[in-house]
Amino acid sequence: MSRIASCLDAAAHFLLSRDEAIAILEGLLDKIIESWDSVCDQAELAPTDRTLLWGRQFLNPYAFEGLGDDAAYLKAMADDARAREARVG
């Protein structure tokens, strides 16, 4: 039930502005997308396991629901990454 929007709503509790929290999330998404293949290779995951984890545990579409307009591009990043992996995987 975790959602990125909840993290953004709580940013002030961690002394972060919304913009700072969005920038951190963008960096995390970039790193997940960039490192996915090498991490899976290091973990010796079978293609089936990679597929099961990608888009379900990592970059799950539900996690990106409810983002405001200022953070909607994060959902688009995740959607694009899932679509690319589906074509390649």
ZIZI-V679185 format. One record per backbone hydrogen bond with DSSP energy under -1.0 kcal/mol. NH is the residue of the N-H (numbers start at 1). CO is the residue of the C=O. E is the energy in kcal/mol with one decimal. If there is no record, write none. Layout:
nh: (NH | NH)
co: (CO | CO)
e: (E | E)
This chain:
nh: (4 | 7 | 8 | 9 | 10 | 11 | 13 | 14 | 15 | 16 | 21 | 22 | 23 | 24 | 25 | 26 | 27 | 28 | 29 | 30 | 31 | 32 | 33 | 34 | 35 | 36 | 39 | 40 | 41 | 42 | 43 | 44 | 45 | 50 | 51 | 52 | 53 | 54 | 55 | 56 | 57 | 58 | 63 | 64 | 65 | 71 | 74 | 76 | 77 | 78 | 79 | 80 | 81 | 82 | 83 | 84 | 85 | 86 | 87 | 88 | 89)
co: (63 | 3 | 4 | 5 | 6 | 8 | 10 | 11 | 12 | 11 | 17 | 18 | 19 | 20 | 21 | 22 | 23 | 24 | 25 | 26 | 27 | 28 | 29 | 30 | 31 | 32 | 35 | 36 | 37 | 38 | 39 | 41 | 40 | 46 | 47 | 48 | 49 | 50 | 58 | 53 | 53 | 53 | 60 | 61 | 62 | 68 | 71 | 72 | 73 | 74 | 75 | 76 | 77 | 78 | 79 | 80 | 81 | 82 | 83 | 84 | 85)
e: (-3.5 | -1.2 | -2.3 | -2.3 | -1.4 | -1.0 | -1.4 | -1.8 | -1.7 | -1.9 | -2.3 | -2.6 | -2.2 | -2.2 | -2.5 | -2.5 | -2.1 | -2.3 | -2.7 | -2.6 | -2.3 | -2.7 | -2.8 | -2.8 | -2.3 | -1.2 | -2.7 | -2.5 | -2.4 | -2.5 | -2.2 | -1.0 | -2.4 | -2.4 | -2.2 | -2.2 | -2.3 | -2.7 | -2.9 | -1.3 | -2.0 | -2.2 | -1.1 | -1.4 | -1.8 | -1.6 | -1.8 | -1.7 | -2.3 | -2.1 | -2.9 | -2.6 | -2.3 | -2.6 | -2.3 | -2.5 | -2.4 | -2.2 | -1.8 | -2.4 | -4.0)
